[in-house]
Structure formats: C-alpha cells, structure tokens
Amino acid sequence: MANSGRLRRSALLAAGILLAAGILAAVLTDLFRKAPQKQSVVSFAMGSVLSVDLYGGADGTAEAVKNAVAALDNSISRTIGNSYISRIGKNGKCTADGDFADNMKALLALCEATGGAFDVTIGALSDLWDVGGATPRIPTQDEIDAAMALTDYRTVSLTGFQVSVPPGTLLDLGAAGKGMACDAAKRILAADGEVRGAVVASGGSILCYGENPGKKTWTVGVRDPDGGENDLAGVIRCGECFISTSGNYEKYFELDGVRYCHIISPFDGRPVNNGLKSVTVRADGGMKSDALSTACFVLGEEKSLPILQALNADAIFIYDDNTVFATAGIAGDFELTNDAYRMRGA
Amino acid sequence: MKRRIFSKTDLILILPLLLAALAALFFLARPRDGARRVVVICGGETVLEVPLDALTETETHTFGGVEIELSPDGARIVSSPCPDQICVRTGLLTKIGDTAACVPQRVAVKIVADQNDIDAVAY
C-alpha cells in the first residue's frame, strides 16, 4: 500500500513538473521568437497613395520600393513635364531607357492580347472628356471621331529604345501605371532576398508578395462600388499575386442622370456604360492585372473570359443590379462580406 | 493513519509551480497588439502617430493646409483646400486600414495596428 501511494505521488509530481516545464518552454519560445521586422512607408506617387508594408528584409528596402515607384512615375507620368510620356506627347518621339522600352513592349503586347480594349494611345480621348479633370464635358461626335482617329496602339513604333507615335497621338498609361508600380516594387523585394512577405498598394492596385507572417493567406478587400472610400463588397484571400480593380465610381461626372465614368472605350470613344460597376482582376503581373481590369470593364464579361483564360488571370465582375460573378479560378478565394451584393445564381 | 498523497513540503513545491503555470497561460493567451493608432503622413513623412486609446477628447491638427480631427471614435479630414474634396467626403475612419488621402495636398490619414484583418483594398 505504502509503495503504491509513493509511486502515485512520484508520478503525479513528475507529471506536474513536466507540465510546468512545458508551459515555461512555451512562454520562453513566445518571448524569444524572432518576429520578422515590419517596415512601413506611405508616400504619394502615380497620382495616388503608395503604401508599403513589408516583413523581414534589409533596412531601407521599403524606402527603396518607394524610390523605384517614384522613378517609374517620373518616366511615365503625363503630369511630369520631363517624363518620357510627356516628351513623346510634345515631340512625337523620344529615346527612352531600357526599362521604359521593356515596359512599352509589354504594354503593346497587352493592347494586342485585349484586342485594343486596353489601348495606350487613349490620351486624346481622355483629354477630350477630361473626366476627373477641371473641365469635364460631353464632346461632339466630330470631336470624338477626331480623337478616335488618333487612338490606335498599332501606330506606336518601338525601335530599340526609341518610341514614336503619329502626330497628335497621345500616350496615356493611366490604366496600367499603378500595376506597373507593383511590378517595380516586386523587383526590389525579390532583389532583397530576405523579405518574407509584403503588401504594396499603389492606389487601388495591390501586390501581395511572399507569405503573410502568422497567417496562411493575405486578405485583400474589394471596394464596394456604391460605398465610401473604405467600404468593401467582399474579400479575396490569396497567396502571392497582383490585384487591380477598374470601376465607374472612382472618377466620373453626372449630367441629366447619366454617369460618365473615366474609363473611355477605345471602340466608340465614349465612357463605358455597360451594366458593370467594377471589375477586379487577379494576375501574375501588376501591369497585366491593371490593364486587364480596364480591358474587362470595357469588354464586359462574355468577351473578357477567353482573354482572362489566355493570360492566366481571374476576375470578379460586379454589376449595376448588385449581382456578382467570379471566374472559376478565384471563386473559391472570394467571399462577399456585404449584404447588398449576391453571387449570380446563388 | 490515513496518509495524504502530498506532504506539506510537496505542496510548497507544487503550489508555486501551479501558480507560475497559470500566470504563464494567461501570458500566452494575452491579447496581441491590435491597438489602433492614427498615423498622419505629410509629403512622405509621418508627422503624427497617436494611439486612439490615448485620446480622451477631440483634438485638431493641421498639416499641409489639411485640417484633421482626432477623437476617441476615430479620425477624419474636416477641411482641405483641394478641389475634389474626396478626402473630406471619406468621413470618419474607425477600422484598421481605413484611409483618407488628400493627394493634391500630399496628406494621408490612416488607422493602423500591428495586426490587421484586411491587408489592402483594391479599388
């Protein structure tokens, strides 16, 4: 009896000590776990806010992302007088650098892949309507016809580093610039080599890079087209990817109850008005996601689907009647969080 | 005589261990840093960072001509000389990640925390 009591006591003591040691070990692990250092930078570029949050990586990498995006802005902005785009606007041609030439080549390929729904020569039409500018107005059909005659990506010539356009044609990279900023950011993050995860937001174009420390996925909100600046229609849970949205709510003017949005169709020279409120595209490149969101908004769902498939991208279409359609590749990652919307067929 | 499982000496050893284990469990289960902070960026610089919990009454700050109101409820841009007034229309920022930006004046107000549910918003 005495022996079994002693044995029981020893076992209990041992269990107690083991438990306490386990808990102590957990506390010590928690205390000394090396959480990756977070760097955050917020600045202004591409006519919008640039926000960089990154985990791990060398000191100054977030700052390097900011500088790379600023450099890109300086080469492609229409509002910076000495940018390559402005110089091409003034002189019809410009000898640029290798990065610009590479970007231009990729942009023209996207114009081609979208059948011209995304068109880098949309500048004359954007200026004519001036949606979001100081003097938005409805132009005459003659004016629209004249601007459309200057809109055709196939007239852009790229020879080595020299880019030229016909007289009067204006390049406007507004539909791809923020996504290109995400591409530039990714190159800096990859070059660092030690960045574990990062989120870069150039306006509403997003790069999710690497892994989200402590979580399985990144969570990217999709803006509620009818809500305020910070209201969401739903969320996308994703790994490394690029996400961009084009919608009729960001810049527009209204006249006689008609909304004229800032996305002009290169096919009829008029603001798109096709029953869509927004299109969000997820792709493996920033320029691609941004240009595709505009192209899909112009084309509508049916014509967009084969293009999305060919370019290995997915999209979420939000309609005027608040129905939502997500392509098969993203449907499982997308969740509506706003009762005003419903998935089509659900 | 009925013998107890633990003697007094055992209890002197066990009780502190038990208490330490309990304290450790509470430590492990502590709420992680999700406290909301208001950050104001002017140009490319952070010019103000205030934990929302630290605010007891409404206070107003002006950066780059943009007037910002902070209160225990959140933050908002109340006036700006910019033409489009998108920043003012954005209204009260309360949730982590909420942002109001005045791009022409290069001023942004953001609610941040070390942990957030939404990493970014596509628009």
HADDOCK unambig.tbl for C-alpha pairs under 7 A between the chains (distance, minus, plus):
assign (segid A and resid 5 and name CA) (segid B and resid 5 and name CA) 6.80 0.50 0.50
assign (segid A and resid 9 and name CA) (segid B and resid 5 and name CA) 5.82 0.50 0.50
assign (segid A and resid 9 and name CA) (segid B and resid 6 and name CA) 6.74 0.50 0.50
assign (segid A and resid 20 and name CA) (segid B and resid 17 and name CA) 6.45 0.50 0.50
assign (segid A and resid 20 and name CA) (segid B and resid 21 and name CA) 5.66 0.50 0.50
assign (segid A and resid 23 and name CA) (segid B and resid 21 and name CA) 6.28 0.50 0.50
assign (segid A and resid 23 and name CA) (segid B and resid 24 and name CA) 6.73 0.50 0.50
assign (segid A and resid 27 and name CA) (segid B and resid 24 and name CA) 6.46 0.50 0.50
assign (segid A and resid 27 and name CA) (segid B and resid 28 and name CA) 6.59 0.50 0.50
assign (segid A and resid 42 and name CA) (segid B and resid 41 and name CA) 6.97 0.50 0.50
assign (segid A and resid 42 and name CA) (segid B and resid 44 and name CA) 6.31 0.50 0.50
assign (segid A and resid 43 and name CA) (segid B and resid 43 and name CA) 6.59 0.50 0.50
assign (segid A and resid 43 and name CA) (segid B and resid 44 and name CA) 4.48 0.50 0.50
assign (segid A and resid 44 and name CA) (segid B and resid 44 and name CA) 6.90 0.50 0.50
assign (segid A and resid 44 and name CA) (segid B and resid 106 and name CA) 6.45 0.50 0.50
assign (segid A and resid 47 and name CA) (segid B and resid 103 and name CA) 6.71 0.50 0.50
assign (segid A and resid 48 and name CA) (segid B and resid 103 and name CA) 5.91 0.50 0.50
assign (segid A and resid 49 and name CA) (segid B and resid 103 and name CA) 6.97 0.50 0.50
assign (segid A and resid 199 and name CA) (segid B and resid 119 and name CA) 6.99 0.50 0.50
assign (segid A and resid 201 and name CA) (segid B and resid 120 and name CA) 6.72 0.50 0.50
assign (segid A and resid 204 and name CA) (segid B and resid 121 and name CA) 6.32 0.50 0.50
assign (segid A and resid 204 and name CA) (segid B and resid 122 and name CA) 4.37 0.50 0.50
assign (segid A and resid 204 and name CA) (segid B and resid 123 and name CA) 4.37 0.50 0.50
assign (segid A and resid 205 and name CA) (segid B and resid 122 and name CA) 5.77 0.50 0.50
assign (segid A and resid 206 and name CA) (segid B and resid 122 and name CA) 6.39 0.50 0.50
assign (segid A and resid 218 and name CA) (segid B and resid 119 and name CA) 6.42 0.50 0.50
assign (segid A and resid 219 and name CA) (segid B and resid 118 and name CA) 5.18 0.50 0.50
assign (segid A and resid 219 and name CA) (segid B and resid 119 and name CA) 5.40 0.50 0.50
assign (segid A and resid 220 and name CA) (segid B and resid 118 and name CA) 5.91 0.50 0.50
assign (segid A and resid 220 and name CA) (segid B and resid 119 and name CA) 5.70 0.50 0.50
assign (segid A and resid 220 and name CA) (segid B and resid 120 and name CA) 4.99 0.50 0.50
assign (segid A and resid 220 and name CA) (segid B and resid 121 and name CA) 5.42 0.50 0.50
assign (segid A and resid 220 and name CA) (segid B and resid 122 and name CA) 6.81 0.50 0.50
assign (segid A and resid 221 and name CA) (segid B and resid 118 and name CA) 6.38 0.50 0.50
assign (segid A and resid 221 and name CA) (segid B and resid 120 and name CA) 6.17 0.50 0.50
assign (segid A and resid 221 and name CA) (segid B and resid 121 and name CA) 4.36 0.50 0.50
assign (segid A and resid 221 and name CA) (segid B and resid 122 and name CA) 6.04 0.50 0.50
assign (segid A and resid 222 and name CA) (segid B and resid 121 and name CA) 5.83 0.50 0.50
assign (segid A and resid 222 and name CA) (segid B and resid 122 and name CA) 5.20 0.50 0.50
assign (segid A and resid 222 and name CA) (segid B and resid 123 and name CA) 6.56 0.50 0.50
assign (segid A and resid 223 and name CA) (segid B and resid 121 and name CA) 6.52 0.50 0.50
assign (segid A and resid 223 and name CA) (segid B and resid 122 and name CA) 6.16 0.50 0.50
assign (segid A and resid 223 and name CA) (segid B and resid 123 and name CA) 5.39 0.50 0.50
assign (segid A and resid 228 and name CA) (segid B and resid 90 and name CA) 6.22 0.50 0.50
assign (segid A and resid 229 and name CA) (segid B and resid 90 and name CA) 5.66 0.50 0.50
assign (segid A and resid 230 and name CA) (segid B and resid 98 and name CA) 5.66 0.50 0.50
assign (segid A and resid 230 and name CA) (segid B and resid 99 and name CA) 6.94 0.50 0.50
assign (segid A and resid 243 and name CA) (segid B and resid 122 and name CA) 6.70 0.50 0.50
assign (segid A and resid 244 and name CA) (segid B and resid 122 and name CA) 5.79 0.50 0.50
assign (segid A and resid 244 and name CA) (segid B and resid 123 and name CA) 6.90 0.50 0.50
assign (segid A and resid 245 and name CA) (segid B and resid 122 and name CA) 5.73 0.50 0.50
assign (segid A and resid 245 and name CA) (segid B and resid 123 and name CA) 4.92 0.50 0.50
assign (segid A and resid 246 and name CA) (segid B and resid 123 and name CA) 6.65 0.50 0.50
